[in-house]
Amino acid sequence: MDWAEIKSEEELRDLLGEVMPRAVTKERAVLHERDREWLANSPFCLIATADSSGACDVSPKGDPAGFTHVIDDTTIAIPDRPGNRRADGFRNILENPYVGLLYLVPGRGETLRINGRARLVREAPFFDELIVKGNRPKLAIVVEIEQIFFHCAKAFLRSNLWKPETWNPDALPSHAAIVKSVQKTEESLEELERYYGDSYAEKLYKV
């Protein structure tokens, strides 16, 4: 296959053109009141990490809106909740502290992007403010902000992500069926369907 690969920033700029002025000036390093409002209304974020070799991972985090705790104008904390214990992102942070965060607000096309240096904290006075449904997190990701800005809505507009009339979740098999087809599991499909069924939501905050 004859591919025309881009191998330098000069080639990239020749193809894309220069950065739009407004895209350059939107970067900040300190939380603005609007950033705080966005965090207070966001129930979901994606956390990008990389290990010391550069191998990347992206992990979703979700809780009631406002789950991200603002410590001060340049520091935020994201609580951990019970999960599968792979800890891919946590292990990456131990090797390489740089993280990228993308905060969504349902129905809004814009996103809030935060880049900075992270550390894992197992106890701090603010942990009492992170309790949800009786669950006090065992650890939190504390991020020292280095770059923050709002990203425009073009990707959401192109994808029609928030338009229910474009949704077709039944085009794919159930999660239990996907697990059974891509993993080696001792459970039967019926057992997996029960595990990922209605009771699954009841276990979200149970260790």
C-alpha positions in Angstrom: 0.0 0.0 0.0 1.4 3.4 -1.0 1.0 5.6 2.1 2.0 9.3 2.2 3.3 9.6 5.8 3.9 12.8 7.6 7.3 12.8 9.4 7.9 16.3 10.5 6.1 19.2 12.1 7.0 21.3 9.0 5.1 18.8 6.8 2.2 18.9 9.3 2.0 22.7 9.2 2.2 22.8 5.4 -0.8 20.5 5.3 -2.9 22.0 8.2 -1.8 25.6 8.2 -0.9 27.7 11.2 -2.7 27.5 14.5 -5.7 29.8 14.7 -5.0 32.8 17.0 -7.9 32.1 19.3 -6.7 28.5 19.8 -3.4 29.8 21.0 -4.7 32.3 23.5 -7.2 30.0 25.1 -4.6 28.2 27.1 -4.4 28.9 30.9 -2.6 27.5 33.9 -5.0 28.6 36.6 -8.6 27.7 37.2 -11.1 30.3 36.1 -14.6 30.6 37.6 -16.0 29.1 34.4 -13.7 26.1 34.8 -14.9 25.6 38.3 -18.5 25.8 37.1 -17.8 23.2 34.5 -16.2 20.8 37.0 -19.1 21.3 39.3 -21.5 20.1 36.6 -19.4 17.4 35.0 -20.2 13.7 36.0 -17.6 12.2 33.7 -14.0 12.5 32.5 -11.4 10.6 30.6 -7.9 10.3 32.0 -5.0 9.7 29.6 -1.8 8.4 31.0 1.4 6.8 29.7 4.1 4.6 31.2 7.8 5.4 31.2 8.2 3.9 27.7 5.4 6.0 26.3 2.7 3.2 26.1 -0.6 4.9 26.6 -3.9 4.2 28.4 -7.2 6.1 28.6 -9.5 5.4 31.6 -13.1 6.7 32.2 -14.1 8.1 35.6 -17.6 8.9 36.6 -19.6 9.9 39.6 -22.3 12.4 40.5 -21.7 15.8 38.9 -19.1 17.7 40.8 -17.1 14.6 41.8 -13.8 16.3 41.0 -12.6 18.1 44.1 -11.1 21.5 43.6 -8.3 21.9 46.1 -7.1 25.4 45.0 -6.7 27.4 41.8 -4.1 25.0 40.3 -4.9 21.7 42.0 -7.7 19.2 41.7 -8.4 15.7 43.0 -10.3 12.8 41.4 -11.5 10.0 43.7 -11.1 6.3 42.8 -14.1 3.9 43.2 -14.3 0.1 43.3 -13.4 -1.4 40.0 -11.6 -4.3 38.3 -8.3 -3.5 40.1 -6.2 -3.5 37.0 -4.9 -0.1 38.0 -3.4 0.5 34.5 -3.6 4.3 34.9 -2.4 4.3 38.5 0.7 2.2 37.6 1.4 4.6 34.7 1.3 7.6 37.0 3.8 6.0 39.3 6.2 5.7 36.3 5.2 8.9 34.5 3.2 11.7 36.3 1.9 13.5 33.2 -1.8 13.1 32.6 -4.4 14.5 30.2 -8.1 15.0 31.4 -11.2 15.5 29.3 -14.3 16.6 31.1 -17.8 16.2 29.6 -21.1 17.7 30.5 -24.1 15.7 29.0 -25.8 17.6 26.3 -22.9 20.1 25.8 -20.6 19.8 22.8 -17.7 21.6 24.4 -15.2 19.8 26.7 -12.8 21.0 29.3 -9.2 19.8 28.8 -6.7 19.8 31.7 -3.1 18.7 31.4 -0.7 18.4 34.3 1.3 16.3 36.7 -0.5 13.7 38.9 0.3 11.8 42.1 -1.6 9.2 44.0 -2.8 10.1 47.5 -4.1 7.5 49.9 -5.3 9.9 52.6 -6.0 13.6 52.9 -8.5 15.8 54.9 -10.6 16.4 51.8 -11.4 12.6 51.5 -14.4 13.1 53.7 -15.9 15.3 51.0 -15.5 12.6 48.4 -17.9 10.1 50.0 -20.6 8.8 47.7 -23.3 6.4 48.9 -21.1 5.5 51.9 -18.0 4.9 49.8 -14.9 6.7 51.0 -12.2 6.3 48.3 -9.1 4.4 49.1 -7.1 6.8 47.0 -7.4 9.9 44.8 -5.5 11.2 41.8 -4.2 14.7 42.7 -3.4 16.8 39.6 -1.3 19.9 39.6 -2.6 21.8 36.6 -0.2 23.0 33.9 -2.5 23.7 31.1 -6.3 24.2 30.9 -8.7 25.2 28.2 -12.1 24.7 26.6 -12.3 22.6 23.5 -14.9 23.4 20.8 -17.9 21.3 19.9 -17.0 20.3 16.4 -16.4 16.6 17.2 -19.7 16.3 19.0 -21.6 18.1 16.2 -20.1 15.8 13.6 -20.8 12.7 15.6 -24.3 13.7 16.7 -23.3 12.2 20.0 -26.1 13.8 22.1 -28.9 13.2 19.7 -30.9 10.2 20.9 -32.5 9.7 17.5 -29.1 8.7 16.2 -28.4 6.2 18.9 -28.6 2.5 18.1 -27.2 0.5 21.1 -29.0 -2.7 20.0 -26.8 -2.8 16.9 -24.2 -4.5 19.2 -24.4 -7.6 21.3 -25.0 -7.3 25.1 -21.9 -6.6 27.2 -22.1 -10.2 28.6 -22.1 -11.6 25.0 -19.1 -9.5 24.1 -17.2 -10.6 27.2 -18.0 -14.2 26.5 -16.8 -13.9 22.9 -13.5 -12.1 23.5 -12.4 -13.5 26.9 -11.9 -16.9 28.4 -14.4 -17.1 31.2 -15.6 -19.9 33.5 -19.1 -18.4 33.7 -21.7 -19.3 31.2 -23.4 -16.6 29.0 -26.5 -16.8 31.2 -24.4 -16.3 34.3 -22.7 -13.3 32.8 -26.0 -11.8 31.7 -27.2 -12.0 35.3 -23.9 -10.5 36.6 -24.1 -7.5 34.2 -27.9 -7.2 34.6 -30.1 -4.9 36.7 -28.2 -5.7 39.9 -24.9 -4.5 38.5 -25.8 -0.9 39.2 -26.4 -1.8 42.9 -22.7 -2.8 43.3 -21.1 0.4 42.0 -19.9 1.6 45.3 -19.4 -1.7 47.1 -15.8 -2.8 47.7 
